[in-house]
Amino acid sequence: MPQWDSGNKRIWSAASSSGEEAFSIAMVLAEHSIKQSWEIVGTDISTRILKAAQNAQYPMLRSKDIPQEYLKKYCLKGIDSEEGTFIIEPNLKSKVVFQYANLKKNLIDLGDFDVIFLRNVMIYFDMETKRHVVSMLLRQLKTGDYLMIGHSESLHGVTSEVRSVVPSIYQKT
Ligand SMILES: C[S@@+](CC[C@H](N)C(=O)[O-])C[C@H]1O[C@@H](n2cnc3c(N)ncnc32)[C@H](O)[C@@H]1O
């Protein structure tokens, strides 16, 4: 976990798809009893997918990768007509907001973040678009803050404004 000073912490799941990434981050922060207040913003270009994220209801099959203790604390099993699904526990859900954003556009109005997750979306972009998107996102991070990308992705040739911490984790310089 990053060593955080005081103040509200903001984390951005850019290209959040149906919300699994954003809620996983929320579970980890809740589990580590982060002292600062925090919020997570999930954005995606697909309004259909964003609706699913806002519902925060998933087929039970998707729970297989969630650690048991997280399942017990942060997920509620559906009953009756909702059987075979689970929902994210309302208090945790309230810490995560979803909104539309096209990463190729100017995104300054989303505000500044302490950590940005840009995972498994650069595959859709050519090199010029990757450079533009990463440069835009980095404007919303302070020096020393973190950018996370997917395990199979690279920022090689995309930006010189970061240093690699470990594979897929970069720090703004
Ligand atoms: C494979 S999912 C990645 C989900 C999540 N980040 C993860 O790693 O599990 C890719 C997502 O990128 C979104 N996407 C594609 N182009 C985008 C764009 N220009 N702006 C925002 N989101 C985009 C898609 O709608 C899709 O939900």
The ligand as an ORCA input file, in Angstrom:
! r2SCAN-3c Opt
* xyz 0 1
  C     -11.161     -5.260    -21.004
  S     -12.094     -4.006    -20.202
  C     -11.005     -3.586    -18.870
  C     -11.717     -3.544    -17.562
  C     -10.832     -3.337    -16.331
  N      -9.986     -2.163    -16.437
  C      -9.989     -4.556    -16.070
  O      -8.797     -4.571    -16.338
  O     -10.565     -5.555    -15.589
  C     -11.883     -2.653    -21.315
  C     -12.889     -1.534    -21.112
  O     -12.422     -0.372    -21.799
  C     -13.542      0.363    -22.224
  N     -13.090      1.318    -23.248
  C     -12.687      1.093    -24.514
  N     -12.356      2.253    -25.124
  C     -12.528      3.247    -24.205
  C     -12.359      4.661    -24.252
  N     -11.929      5.306    -25.331
  N     -12.655      5.360    -23.117
  C     -13.097      4.723    -22.006
  N     -13.262      3.391    -21.908
  C     -12.996      2.653    -23.011
  C     -14.495     -0.721    -22.728
  O     -15.826     -0.255    -22.774
  C     -14.285     -1.815    -21.676
  O     -15.234     -1.732    -20.646
*
